[in-house]
Amino acid sequence: MQEENIIPRGKTLRLLAEILRNNNQEVPFDVPELWIEEEKHSPNPSAPSRVETNIQKDLLNACQWKRSKDAYDTFLKAQKQNVVFNSETYSSLIKLLLTKDSFPQAMQVKDFAETHIKGFTLNDAANSLLIITQVRRDYLKEALTTLKTALDLKQTPSRIAVTRLIQACALKGDTESIHAIQKMVNGLEDSIGLSHMVFINNIALAQIKNNNIDVAIENIENMLTSENQTVEPQYFGLAYLFRKVIEERLEPALEKISIMAERLANQFAVYKPVTDLFLQLLDSGKVDDARALLQRCGAIAEQTPIFLVFCIRSSRRPGKAPTLKSLLELIPELTEKEEAYNSIMKSYVMDSDVSSAKALYENLTAKNIKLDDLFLKRYAVLLKNAGESVPFTEPPESFEFYAKQLKELRENPL
């Protein structure tokens, strides 16, 4: 511009000066005084300053990279400088602090935002995390209030948040709060992803915790034997109730619900409860009790679809190899079911149980059962990791490749 004798405007000079200063360079010209006046009399006084923008950028960057301490320190810095961000920024920070279990800091940010932003509210995700954190800290009344607030705002809380709150109330024997939650989410079950069985299991558990065992049993029996059934018997899963009764060592309740489950099977041909009880006894290491239950109710052995679902779910969690091994010993015909032996091998591999995996492989090959590549790949990797030879040619592709191949084959059978 100088070479061409172009006289830059004041605004252009100010922009050039700003660029040079930001790069720690000397400004080789005079900046018009009007720059200062314009800043003092800005036509948009509500626009954030460069300092405010940079602080907000730092905070959001820390949130993005999950650096909760840096994000919180930036918030404190902004607070000292009387810098107020927008609602979304505070929601992001609160959500991060809750995921890092920094509950007091999250509440401090929330209080500040509510004080400085009219009508400030957390978004769906942050409210759901707040409920989960409040439940973890045993602040159940506060969690109920948070749920009500979220629903009043027409938000959809997460399934895990609502479920954990219901479960926590059940362990306290608080049937009243569970009924209140049920009323709050009425009509929203599908959008939340909430099963009706969550309420049935936890109301029964709350009644049992209050020593109203007979009432709980009577309610369950009525739901399963009445003409107007809200849940079909084959989907009436009581695994959670049985597991909690076993974990809490509520022996009188366990004895009575065992009698109930057997009665439903023997008198009404409703086998789901007794099969759920059988599997929960196995899963908790009560193998002798499970065996005795199987001897008293032989129809349990015929509930193959329930067993296959149990095998698949158990294979996703470490430490379940002993449970699945016990299941095979009590229901040996399961070994020949593809979903079962694949899930069981997966569990053996996850738990590095070489001897059990060998026994399973030898049992299947002795019966001339054709094993798929995913099964063989898992077994081969287990043997190699244990320093043992592989008695077949290892499938060359990855686990993901064979899992996808198997899925496509099941979806599009020849």
PyMOL commands that set and color helices and strands:
alter all, ss='L'
color gray80, all
select helices_A, chain A and resi 10-22+34-40+50-64+68-80+87-99+103-116+124-136+140-152+159-171+175-184+189-192+196-209+213-225+233-235+239-247+251-268+272-283+287-296+298-302+304-314+321-330+332-336+338-350+354-366+373-385+399-411
alter helices_A, ss='H'
color red, helices_A
deselect
rebuild
show_as cartoon
